[in-house]
Amino acid sequence: MSAAQVDLGEELAAVLRELDGPLERTAQELIVLELYRQGTISSGKAAELLGMPRLAFIQHAARLGIPYFNMTEDEWKEELARLDQR
């Protein structure tokens, strides 16, 4: 496992300390969640990085407002139309 030192600055570190959990774990989780939200990593990879089952990660992300499906309204309509054709 590789480690990196990141200077968060006192103000950001203080904010992270107020959240539940150890500072390092909280920072790691926030980074993984953001990478997942941006579509840089999959839900499976995010779950692996955080050491949790994939479904648990998806549910955790959803509770934080990060949807599993990331489709525009038009994409949803197209998907529904494809399903109706079956």
N, C-alpha and C positions, 0 to 999 in steps of 0.2 A: 504494500500500500504506500502510495506517495503522499507526502505532506507538503503543504505550502503555508508560509506565514503571510498573513494579510494584515496590514495596519488599518484597523477600522476607525481609528480616532476615538477619543473618549466619549463624545456625544452619541455616536452610533452604538458603540459598545454598551453604553449605559441603557439605551433603548432596548437592545437585544437581551440584556440581563434581566429586564423587567418581564420578558416573555417567559413562559414555562420552559423549563429545561436548561441544561448547560449551554453556555455561550457557543461553544464549538458545534454542538449538535443543532442548535437553533439556526446558526448561520448556514450549516450544510443543508438543512432542510429547505431553507428559503432559496438557496441557490438552485437546488434540484427542482423545486416547484416552479421557479421562474424558467428554467431550461425547458421543462415540460410544457408550461403555458405557451412559450414561444414556438413549440414544436421542434425544438432542437433534439430532444430525446423522447423516446417512447414511454408509455406508462410502465411497460415491463422493465425498461432500463432504470427509470426513476425509482420503481419499487425495489429493484436490486440494490441501487446505490444507498437507499435508506434502510435496507434490511427488513423489508416487510412484504407480505404477499401482495400481488398485483391488485386484486380486488380491494384490499384494505387501502392501498395507495389511491386508487380511483375514488373510493368513498371519501377519503380524507381530503383529496383535492376538491371534490365536489362541495364538501362542507365549507371550504374556503372560497368557493365561487369560481373554481376553475373547472369548466365543463369537460366531460370526456369526449363528447362530440363537439367539434368546432366547425359548424356549417353556417353559412349565411342563409337568410330566409329563402332566397332563390334556389340555393342548393337543396334545402329541405323540400321545397316544392317539386324540384326535379326528381328527387329520390322517391317521394310519395307517388308521383306520376308513374315512375318505373315500377313501383310495387303494385299499383292499380292495374297495370297492363298484364300482370301475371295471372 
